[in-house]
């Protein structure tokens, strides 16, 4: 199944001076989010490529975001053209062309297919996880990294735990491996490209290695083409009004 996704339950290592390490770990999480969330409100234009068993599928999508936890993902072309995924806090809806009512998506369904791309846009490490800074540093793609053990803040979180690697010198996310509440590894994110834009560092490219059996062998690459700050109507994130509002602010692009 064509799909997009965002981001292993690893045994939690013992961290000496755990109580003292927690505050810097939380600060590292907040700093890590800065390069991935350069917009509090606006539009992110993304190109996506999905590779599996020799087949390659490409699409483009617009992701409208409003901090801290609202996102609307609009697929513009490819096999999912016209579909929309609306995320408001822990609630998620799928809109399919030709249908009248949206489909409510369960937490488990968010892990597969186009629904999970909204999680890519809205995931904030500092808000969704607590962290412990581990003593051992590791190297990711030649970059020395801090290693953080993550634990979900709420029992209803799609990803309950994992590990995050942040560059020692720049604090940028370099890799994140996340697991389900069952402990099963789900996604392996590789943050492979950053650029300077208007005096700030922004994320440009993420590779997502899918680890669950249903998506075995699948690789999704997201290219973040632009970040466009703009004020968005509140109704854009209301499932009752999203279609009509989108027709007004982006005519011809529904």
Secondary structure, DSSP 8 states (H G I E B T S, - for coil): ---------------TTHHHHHHHHHHHHHHHHHTT---SEEEEEEEEEEEETTEEEEEEEEEEEETTTEEEEEE-SGGGTT-EEEEETTEEEEE-TT-SS-EEE-TTGGGSGGGGHHHHHH--HHHHEEEEE-S--EEETTEEEEEEEEEESSTT-S--EEEEEEETTT--EEEEEEE-TTS-EEEEEEEEEEEEETTEEEEEEEEEEE-SGGGTT-EEEEEEEEEEE----GGGG-TTTHHHHHHHHSTT--
